[in-house]
Amino acid sequence: MGALLHHLRLAREFARVGVIRKSQFRVEFLTQVVMDTAWYLVHIATFEILFAHTDSIAGWTQSEVRVFLGFLFLSDAFWMIWLGQCWHFGRELKDGVLDSLRLRPGAPVFVYFFQRFSLEACINGAMALGWLLYALADVPGALGIAGIAKLVWALALAFWARTALSVLFTIAEFRAVNSDLSNLAWEVSMTLADRPMDVFPLRMRQLLTSLIPVAGLSTLPAALVLGRISPFEGLLHSAWIFALGLGVFAWWRRSFRHYASALG
């Protein structure tokens, strides 16, 4: 419990510094909000246009896809709020500027990946949550007591999957310095996560649900809330992705021990 409280205090300090930093760059703040809002609108418009010509896409109805998009937007906002630092990992590893992690004010995985708090992404997160609640209003029972419990569960799954994949992809940088493999992996994963996994062939769905759980970013959370998968199946997926995340964090820590710093 003491370690958890310590890391929560670190997160609070990261958030305080992030707010101060962004308050000094107001144009950048506004630009980021506008860009992300446009990204949301493009996705919404794309599916709304598609549903003007069909009743379902890979078995997903219009109301279900709206819920899917809500989870996609909200999990993406979580990534931008807390995990944006991972986008710079390849460059910082190459330049040998990760020495401060050796001071260990907390777990190196946490200190590195959660250090760049984004205030503007909180605005996008609020918009994403509003869209998700709007979409869930059309789903019977989704906003009842049981529905809210499943919603919290689904969001925790999406956020954990985002964190686990963020750490997983950067491990490749330890093996191939200056390759930018982590950013490439994120670009590919985001492209795949932009649509329900049911549009892909069976083998691809199995890969993206288990080995590299891109489905955990949006498809699985949406399917859980919508009742497209049973709570038991959702529990199995959640347990696997949780265990995978713990394994990834341990793997990252072992890889970091071989990091050659700027001073070493």
Number of C-alpha atoms within 10 A of each C-alpha: 5 7 10 10 10 13 16 12 12 18 19 13 14 18 20 13 16 19 15 11 15 16 14 10 10 12 10 13 17 11 12 16 17 14 12 18 16 12 12 19 11 12 16 15 11 10 16 15 10 13 15 9 8 11 11 14 17 11 12 17 13 19 15 22 24 24 27 27 26 26 28 27 27 25 27 23 26 22 23 20 24 23 23 19 18 22 16 13 24 23 15 13 21 19 14 15 15 18 15 12 16 13 9 12 13 16 14 19 16 19 18 18 20 21 21 21 27 25 22 24 21 17 18 25 21 13 18 23 18 14 20 20 17 14 20 23 14 14 16 10 14 20 17 10 10 11 18 14 13 22 21 13 17 24 21 15 25 29 21 20 25 23 24 22 23 24 24 21 20 23 22 18 21 18 11 12 14 15 15 18 18 22 19 12 17 17 12 11 18 15 10 16 20 18 21 23 21 15 14 14 9 11 9 12 17 15 13 19 20 15 11 18 23 26 28 29 31 31 24 27 30 29 21 21 30 22 12 15 15 13 13 10 13 22 15 12 20 22 13 15 24 16 12 20 21 12 13 20 19 13 14 20 14 12 15 18 9 9 15 15 15 12 7 7
